[in-house]
Amino acid sequence: MDRVVADARRLPLRDSSIDVVILWNVINFIRDKEVAINEVKRVSRREVAFSVYNAINAHWSYDYEAFMIDALRLGRPIIIRRVSNTQFQAIMRVNHDKD
């Protein structure tokens, strides 16, 4: 397994080159979250494991509805979990046919 450390807004990877992308408790610390979400979807071949938690120093605060809007931008839900009022998790099946 290879590990890539990169800016989530400019991933140095080919389209659909990663089976499963893990976007875990980081998106609300990225200023351009829409760009990062699009990049994650671009490089993912099958699924995205997506989680957010509302930290005090985050750029974005999520409620469940806002989380679902961003999760659905990534793809079709397989698993959605509401851990608490401040942490949400989902596994999304990416579908590039509808882009």
N, CA, C and O of each residue as an XYZ file, in Angstrom:
396
protein
N       0.854     -1.170      0.000
C       0.000      0.000      0.000
C       0.897      1.228      0.000
O       1.830      1.327      0.796
N       0.608      2.155     -0.893
C       1.342      3.408     -0.955
C       0.602      4.481     -0.188
O      -0.628      4.498     -0.146
N       1.354      5.366      0.412
C       0.771      6.488      1.143
C       1.126      7.770      0.399
O       2.273      7.970      0.000
N       0.143      8.624      0.217
C       0.356      9.902     -0.445
C      -0.016     11.000      0.531
O      -1.115     11.004      1.086
N       0.900     11.926      0.739
C       0.633     13.099      1.555
C       0.619     14.286      0.603
O       1.621     14.575     -0.051
N      -0.520     14.976      0.526
C      -0.653     16.064     -0.446
C      -1.752     17.015     -0.001
O      -2.536     16.707      0.897
N      -1.794     18.158     -0.632
C      -2.863     19.124     -0.436
C      -4.149     18.525     -1.006
O      -4.181     18.143     -2.175
N      -5.182     18.441     -0.218
C      -6.442     17.822     -0.651
C      -7.101     18.573     -1.796
O      -7.983     18.032     -2.462
N      -6.691     19.793     -2.032
C      -7.268     20.584     -3.120
C      -6.555     20.357     -4.449
O      -7.044     20.783     -5.495
N      -5.390     19.681     -4.415
C      -4.609     19.398     -5.626
C      -3.918     18.051     -5.463
O      -2.707     17.988     -5.252
N      -4.682     16.990     -5.560
C      -4.121     15.656     -5.356
C      -3.307     15.219     -6.576
O      -3.796     15.297     -7.703
N      -2.075     14.759     -6.361
C      -1.204     14.363     -7.480
C      -1.498     12.929     -7.938
O      -0.606     12.083     -7.976
N      -2.758     12.676     -8.283
C      -3.206     11.333     -8.643
C      -4.065     11.392     -9.897
O      -4.711     12.402    -10.176
N      -4.063     10.295    -10.650
C      -4.902     10.209    -11.849
C      -6.378     10.069    -11.468
O      -6.700      9.654    -10.355
N      -7.256     10.412    -12.381
C      -8.694     10.221    -12.189
C      -8.982      8.746    -11.903
O      -8.398      7.862    -12.530
N      -9.872      8.489    -10.969
C     -10.327      7.134    -10.620
C      -9.165      6.171    -10.356
O      -9.209      5.014    -10.774
N      -8.144      6.642     -9.674
C      -6.958      5.814     -9.449
C      -6.889      5.187     -8.052
O      -6.014      4.359     -7.797
N      -7.792      5.566     -7.148
C      -7.765      5.067     -5.777
C      -9.068      4.309     -5.510
O     -10.154      4.827     -5.768
N      -8.955      3.076     -4.989
C     -10.162      2.293     -4.708
C     -11.020      2.945     -3.632
O     -12.219      3.150     -3.827
N     -10.410      3.269     -2.502
C     -11.145      3.872     -1.390
C     -10.346      5.057     -0.866
O      -9.187      4.919     -0.477
N     -10.980      6.216     -0.863
C     -10.367      7.424     -0.315
C     -10.918      7.626      1.092
O     -12.122      7.509      1.320
N     -10.035      7.927      2.024
C     -10.449      8.176      3.404
C     -10.323      9.667      3.682
O      -9.220     10.213      3.714
N     -11.444     10.306      3.878
C     -11.523     11.740      4.180
C     -12.092     11.843      5.595
O     -13.282     12.099      5.779
N     -11.236     11.643      6.580
C     -11.679     11.403      7.943
C     -11.322     12.570      8.850
O     -10.149     12.802      9.141
N     -12.334     13.302      9.296
C     -12.189     14.390     10.267
C     -11.188     15.453      9.819
O     -10.404     15.955     10.624
N     -11.220     15.792      8.532
C     -10.295     16.792      8.030
C     -10.987     17.881      7.196
O     -10.480     19.000      7.119
N     -12.120     17.581      6.577
C     -12.717     18.506      5.604
C     -13.073     19.856      6.216
O     -12.979     20.876      5.534
N     -13.474     19.890      7.473
C     -13.847     21.180      8.047
C     -12.633     22.006      8.479
O     -12.795     23.080      9.057
N     -11.415     21.514      8.204
C     -10.200     22.299      8.430
C      -9.621     22.831      7.119
O      -8.591     23.506      7.133
N     -10.267     22.539      5.989
C      -9.807     22.980      4.674
C     -10.660     24.170      4.244
O     -11.886     24.075      4.192
N     -10.019     25.271      3.941
C     -10.759     26.488      3.575
C     -11.612     26.297      2.317
O     -12.759     26.743      2.285
N     -11.088     25.658      1.304
C     -11.808     25.436      0.043
C     -12.384     24.028      0.015
O     -11.958     23.192     -0.782
N     -13.346     23.769      0.883
C     -13.846     22.400      1.013
C     -14.503     21.893     -0.265
O     -14.432     20.696     -0.543
N     -15.138     22.753     -1.050
C     -15.777     22.307     -2.285
C     -14.740     21.770     -3.263
O     -14.967     20.758     -3.926
N     -13.604     22.450     -3.348
C     -12.515     22.007     -4.226
C     -11.985     20.665     -3.744
O     -11.761     19.763     -4.551
N     -11.782     20.522     -2.445
C     -11.277     19.269     -1.881
C     -12.256     18.124     -2.116
O     -11.835     17.022     -2.469
N     -13.535     18.360     -1.931
C     -14.546     17.320     -2.169
C     -14.524     16.882     -3.626
O     -14.606     15.688     -3.917
N     -14.415     17.835     -4.540
C     -14.349     17.497     -5.968
C     -13.091     16.697     -6.299
O     -13.141     15.773     -7.110
N     -11.977     17.041     -5.683
C     -10.724     16.303     -5.909
C     -10.825     14.876     -5.385
O     -10.400     13.935     -6.057
N     -11.382     14.712     -4.199
C     -11.544     13.378     -3.624
C     -12.433     12.525     -4.521
O     -12.130     11.359     -4.772
N     -13.509     13.095     -4.996
C     -14.400     12.357     -5.895
C     -13.683     12.018     -7.198
O     -13.860     10.923     -7.732
N     -12.892     12.926     -7.706
C     -12.176     12.718     -8.969
C     -11.228     11.516     -8.895
O     -11.177     10.708     -9.822
N     -10.482     11.400     -7.799
C      -9.469     10.343     -7.715
C     -10.025      9.011     -7.220
O      -9.382      7.975     -7.389
N     -11.210      9.022     -6.611
C     -11.782      7.791     -6.071
C     -12.389      6.943     -7.186
O     -13.114      7.443     -8.046
N     -12.075      5.658     -7.148
C     -12.621      4.719     -8.125
C     -13.934      4.130     -7.628
O     -14.856      3.915     -8.415
N     -14.023      3.866     -6.312
C     -15.201      3.162     -5.793
C     -15.891      3.858     -4.636
O     -17.084      4.151     -4.708
N     -15.145      4.127     -3.563
C     -15.798      4.595     -2.347
C     -14.997      5.688     -1.659
O     -13.787      5.823     -1.844
N     -15.731      6.475     -0.846
C     -15.110      7.479      0.018
C     -15.633      7.260      1.426
O     -16.842      7.233      1.655
N     -14.706      7.104      2.372
C     -15.057      7.068      3.790
C     -14.946      8.499      4.285
O     -13.859      9.077      4.278
N     -16.056      9.073      4.713
C     -16.161     10.503      4.995
C     -16.643     10.709      6.423
O     -17.662     10.148      6.825
N     -15.913     11.514      7.190
C     -16.298     11.806      8.560
C     -15.978     13.255      8.880
O     -14.985     13.802      8.400
N     -16.819     13.869      9.688
C     -16.556     15.223     10.183
C     -16.854     15.266     11.681
O     -17.687     14.517     12.192
N     -16.161     16.145     12.352
C     -16.511     16.474     13.725
C     -16.337     17.980     13.883
O     -15.512     18.587     13.201
N     -17.083     18.557     14.746
C     -17.083     20.007     14.914
C     -16.093     20.420     15.988
O     -16.418     20.464     17.175
N     -14.888     20.718     15.553
C     -13.848     21.190     16.470
C     -13.932     22.708     16.580
O     -14.392     23.380     15.657
N     -13.496     23.229     17.683
C     -13.549     24.675     17.921
C     -12.726     25.446     16.893
O     -13.129     26.535     16.482
N     -11.585     24.908     16.469
C     -10.701     25.626     15.559
C     -10.940     25.294     14.086
O     -10.104     25.629     13.247
N     -12.046     24.652     13.752
C     -12.349     24.310     12.363
C     -12.838     25.538     11.592
O     -13.375     26.481     12.174
N     -12.640     25.506     10.267
C     -13.153     26.576      9.400
C     -14.659     26.450      9.188
O     -15.357     27.449      9.011
N     -15.152     25.210      9.207
C     -16.558     24.943      8.934
C     -17.168     24.189     10.101
O     -16.531     23.317     10.691
N     -18.390     24.526     10.426
C     -19.150     23.795     11.423
C     -20.262     23.045     10.693
O     -20.918     23.602      9.813
N     -20.465     21.813     11.053
C     -21.461     20.984     10.376
C     -22.619     20.653     11.303
O     -22.428     20.312     12.471
N     -23.832     20.762     10.752
C     -24.966     20.088     11.353
C     -25.227     18.871     10.457
O     -24.560     18.697      9.437
N     -26.175     18.046     10.831
C     -26.397     16.810     10.076
C     -26.803     17.098      8.634
O     -26.362     16.407      7.715
N     -27.632     18.103      8.432
C     -28.084     18.443      7.076
C     -26.913     18.889      6.200
O     -26.813     18.459      5.051
N     -26.035     19.734      6.715
C     -24.867     20.194      5.950
C     -23.939     19.019      5.636
O     -23.389     18.936      4.538
N     -23.768     18.117      6.598
C     -22.956     16.927      6.361
C     -23.537     16.099      5.218
O     -22.801     15.667      4.331
N     -24.846     15.875      5.231
C     -25.483     15.072      4.189
C     -25.352     15.727      2.821
O     -25.170     15.028      1.825
N     -25.440     17.036      2.751
C     -25.269     17.730      1.466
C     -23.883     17.443      0.901
O     -23.757     17.109     -0.277
N     -22.846     17.567      1.718
C     -21.486     17.300      1.245
C     -21.275     15.813      0.977
O     -20.613     15.456      0.003
N     -21.818     14.950      1.810
C     -21.680     13.510      1.589
C     -22.320     13.107      0.261
O     -21.736     12.325     -0.490
N     -23.497     13.623     -0.035
C     -24.183     13.274     -1.272
C     -23.461     13.822     -2.502
O     -23.637     13.300     -3.603
N     -22.659     14.858     -2.330
C     -21.826     15.343     -3.439
C     -20.769     14.309     -3.802
O     -20.309     14.264     -4.943
N     -20.381     13.479     -2.835
C     -19.378     12.450     -3.075
C     -19.958     11.214     -3.749
O     -19.245     10.535     -4.487
N     -21.211     10.908     -3.521
C     -21.790      9.722     -4.144
C     -23.041      9.223     -3.447
O     -23.737      9.972     -2.762
N     -23.311      7.934     -3.641
C     -24.507      7.286     -3.110
C     -24.186      6.653     -1.763
O     -23.180      5.954     -1.642
N     -25.011      6.880     -0.751
C     -24.726      6.361      0.596
C     -24.762      4.830      0.669
O     -25.661      4.187      0.127
N     -23.774      4.277      1.344
C     -23.767      2.863      1.710
C     -24.075      2.758      3.199
O     -24.935      1.983      3.617
N     -23.362      3.545      3.987
C     -23.564      3.597      5.439
C     -23.523      5.055      5.871
O     -22.639      5.805      5.457
N     -24.473      5.457      6.700
C     -24.465      6.802      7.284
C     -24.626      6.625      8.793
O     -25.494      5.885      9.255
N     -23.787      7.308      9.541
C     -23.828      7.160     10.995
C     -23.748      8.533     11.646
O     -22.851      9.324     11.350
N     -24.667      8.796     12.507
C     -24.645     10.011     13.313
C     -24.121      9.617     14.689
O     -24.846      9.031     15.494
N     -22.854      9.943     14.953
C     -22.213      9.538     16.202
C     -22.740     10.372     17.360
O     -22.989      9.859     18.451
N     -22.907     11.668     17.105
C     -23.434     12.600     18.109
C     -23.963     13.812     17.350
O     -24.065     13.773     16.124
N     -24.294     14.872     18.048
C     -24.731     16.098     17.376
C     -23.574     16.839     16.723
O     -23.791     17.813     16.002
N     -22.346     16.388     16.966
C     -21.179     17.084     16.418
C     -20.264     16.196     15.583
O     -19.256     16.678     15.065
N     -20.586     14.913     15.438
C     -19.759     14.038     14.615
C     -20.635     13.124     13.767
O     -21.567     12.492     14.265
N     -20.313     13.069     12.462
C     -21.080     12.291     11.496
C     -20.114     11.514     10.614
O     -19.008     11.977     10.336
N     -20.538     10.319     10.172
C     -19.689      9.472      9.341
C     -20.519      8.842      8.240
O     -21.710      8.579      8.410
N     -19.867      8.603      7.095
C     -20.563      7.953      5.983
C     -19.557      7.236      5.095
O     -18.399      7.640      4.990
N     -20.014      6.176      4.467
C     -19.295      5.525      3.381
C     -20.143      5.776      2.144
O     -21.326      5.435      2.111
N     -19.536      6.369      1.137
C     -20.266      6.750     -0.072
C     -19.716      5.987     -1.272
O     -18.500      5.892     -1.439
N     -20.595      5.444     -2.105
C     -20.211      4.798     -3.360
C     -20.140      5.889     -4.422
O     -21.142      6.548     -4.700
N     -18.976      6.085     -5.012
C     -18.770      7.125     -6.006
C     -19.308      6.633     -7.353
O     -19.037      5.507     -7.767
N     -20.068      7.489     -8.021
C     -20.594      7.186     -9.338
C     -20.164      8.275    -10.298
O     -20.680      9.391    -10.242
N     -19.226      7.965    -11.177
C     -18.715      8.964    -12.113
C     -19.590      9.092    -13.348
O     -19.423     10.039    -14.116
N     -20.528      8.158    -13.565
C     -21.384      8.200    -14.746
C     -22.316      9.397    -14.769
O     -22.739      9.833    -15.840
N     -22.644      9.936    -13.595
C     -23.615     11.028    -13.509
C     -22.963     12.397    -13.407
O     -23.654     13.390    -13.178
N     -21.639     12.473    -13.572
C     -20.952     13.775    -13.460
C     -21.318     14.694    -14.597
O     -20.833     15.824    -14.658
